[in-house]
Structure formats: structure tokens, C-alpha cells
Amino acid sequence: MQYKIRKASIDDVTAIAAIHVASWSEAYDSLMPKHYIDRFTLAHREKQWANIIGHELAWVFVAEDQSDLLGFLCCGQPKGYYNPKTYELSALYIAPTRYHSDIGSCLYDTCEKHLLNLGLSKSSYGRWRGTIAPIAFINGTVSCQPARSVRK
């Protein structure tokens, strides 16, 4: 499969929101009540991603082929915590039609390279420890080992 990874733009918001809703819904379908899953609508996610991307609250990278976005990753400073050398992977979603590809790994590698270029001393996705959230992450073929540290 041919695709490229690039920084997301405000023009990607609707596609990012659609992937978020579809992947999240599929991953949690039998694990959470339907009424809870249904609260996270396309409009809700569009507003969320327009805010994040529009105000540059985090770095968002997308994977795309010639016609569609295939997945996205979001990383940045952990909320409520400031250390210029620590970043958190807060979202990684792959379109359900593209599960079991290497898209998740490629998005993660791109993010990690970006953060290392900024002088990263530690990255983590420890917020997921003890939860089922890595399901969508794993479907992108990235193995989830919480609180992984990356050193220069």
C-alpha cells in the first residue's frame, strides 16, 4: 500500500473526525454502552479536532493515500504538566478498513522522529495503563507497552 505521512491541516478536520468516530465506535462497540458511544458524534469530534489543529494545541500527523486519510496520530505536552522535554501520545486512530496494516507504526515512527528532533527526553502513553484504550492503537499494528520511554 502506498501512502504518505504529513502534518495535519485544518482542511483534514472532517476526515480526522470521521476516522475517530468510526474507529472508536468499532473498538468499543461491545465494551461500552451504546448510548455512551453514540454521544461522540461526527460534529462533536469535528469541533474537538478543529480546536486542537486550529489553535495548534498539539501535533497531529495524518497518513493518506492518493484520495483518502487512512489514520492519524496526536501528540504533545501532557495536560496540566509542563516539562519541555516530555510529550504524550494522546491519540492514534486508523480507519477500520485499514486495520492490520503498518499505518499505526509509520505514524508512531514519524511522531517519535519529530519529537526527537525537538530534544525529547521521554515520551509516554502511560495514560492508557490498565485500560482497554489500546484496542484501536493495536488495530493499527503498533504493540502497546504503556509508559514506554524513548531516549536520545
WORA-V13345 format. One record per residue. N is the residue number from 1. RES is the residue in one letter. SS is DSSP state (helix for helix, strand for strand, loop for the rest). PSI is psi in whole degrees, -180 to 180 (none if undefined). OMEGA is omega in whole degrees, -180 to 180 (999 if undefined). Layout:
BEGIN
{{N,RES,SS,PSI,OMEGA} {N,RES,SS,PSI,OMEGA}}
END
This chain:
BEGIN
{{1,M,loop,134,179} {2,Q,loop,126,175} {3,Y,loop,166,177} {4,K,strand,158,178} {5,I,strand,134,178} {6,R,strand,167,176} {7,K,strand,139,180} {8,A,loop,152,174} {9,S,loop,169,179} {10,I,helix,-27,178} {11,D,helix,-15,-178} {12,D,helix,-6,-171} {13,V,helix,-49,-177} {14,T,helix,-43,180} {15,A,helix,-40,177} {16,I,helix,-46,179} {17,A,helix,-41,180} {18,A,helix,-42,177} {19,I,helix,-43,-180} {20,H,helix,-50,-179} {21,V,helix,-48,-177} {22,A,helix,-46,-178} {23,S,helix,-45,-180} {24,W,helix,-44,180} {25,S,helix,-44,-180} {26,E,helix,-42,-178} {27,A,helix,-36,-174} {28,Y,helix,6,-174} {29,D,loop,-49,-177} {30,S,loop,4,-175} {31,L,loop,-17,-180} {32,M,loop,156,178} {33,P,loop,140,-178} {34,K,helix,-40,-179} {35,H,helix,-30,177} {36,Y,helix,-47,179} {37,I,helix,-42,-176} {38,D,loop,-15,178} {39,R,loop,-25,-176} {40,F,loop,81,-175} {41,T,loop,169,176} {42,L,helix,-44,180} {43,A,helix,-42,178} {44,H,helix,-48,-179} {45,R,helix,-35,176} {46,E,helix,-44,179} {47,K,helix,-45,180} {48,Q,helix,-51,-176} {49,W,helix,-30,175} {50,A,helix,-39,178} {51,N,helix,-49,-178} {52,I,helix,-50,-177} {53,I,helix,-44,-178} {54,G,helix,-35,180} {55,H,loop,7,179} {56,E,loop,50,180} {57,L,loop,-16,179} {58,A,loop,172,174} {59,W,strand,131,178} {60,V,strand,126,177} {61,F,strand,144,179} {62,V,strand,151,171} {63,A,strand,134,-179} {64,E,strand,150,169} {65,D,loop,-160,-177} {66,Q,loop,-23,-173} {67,S,loop,-17,-172} {68,D,loop,153,167} {69,L,strand,140,-176} {70,L,strand,-21,-179} {71,G,strand,172,179} {72,F,strand,161,179} {73,L,strand,142,178} {74,C,strand,133,177} {75,C,strand,157,179} {76,G,strand,-165,179} {77,Q,loop,137,176} {78,P,loop,141,180} {79,K,loop,135,177} {80,G,loop,12,-177} {81,Y,loop,127,179} {82,Y,loop,117,171} {83,N,loop,115,-173} {84,P,loop,-7,-179} {85,K,loop,6,-178} {86,T,strand,130,-179} {87,Y,strand,158,-177} {88,E,strand,136,170} {89,L,strand,114,-175} {90,S,strand,-18,179} {91,A,strand,137,172} {92,L,strand,111,-178} {93,Y,strand,139,179} {94,I,strand,140,176} {95,A,loop,133,-178} {96,P,helix,-30,178} {97,T,helix,-9,-178} {98,R,helix,13,175} {99,Y,loop,155,177} {100,H,loop,33,172} {101,S,loop,-175,178} {102,D,loop,16,-177} {103,I,helix,-45,180} {104,G,helix,-43,179} {105,S,helix,-43,-180} {106,C,helix,-40,176} {107,L,helix,-45,179} {108,Y,helix,-46,180} {109,D,helix,-41,179} {110,T,helix,-45,179} {111,C,helix,-47,-179} {112,E,helix,-43,178} {113,K,helix,-42,179} {114,H,helix,-46,-178} {115,L,helix,-38,177} {116,L,helix,-37,177} {117,N,helix,-22,178} {118,L,loop,-2,-180} {119,G,loop,25,179} {120,L,loop,137,172} {121,S,loop,-23,-179} {122,K,strand,137,170} {123,S,strand,152,180} {124,S,strand,159,167} {125,Y,loop,41,-178} {126,G,helix,-19,179} {127,R,helix,-27,-177} {128,W,helix,-7,-176} {129,R,loop,128,176} {130,G,loop,12,179} {131,T,loop,177,178} {132,I,loop,3,-176} {133,A,loop,-29,-178} {134,P,helix,0,-179} {135,I,helix,-53,-180} {136,A,helix,-33,177} {137,F,helix,-48,-179} {138,I,helix,-37,179} {139,N,helix,-17,174} {140,G,loop,7,177} {141,T,loop,24,172} {142,V,loop,124,179} {143,S,loop,138,-175} {144,C,loop,115,174} {145,Q,loop,98,-173} {146,P,loop,149,176} {147,A,loop,31,176} {148,R,loop,134,177} {149,S,loop,145,177} {150,V,loop,126,-179} {151,R,loop,147,177} {152,K,loop,none,999}}
END
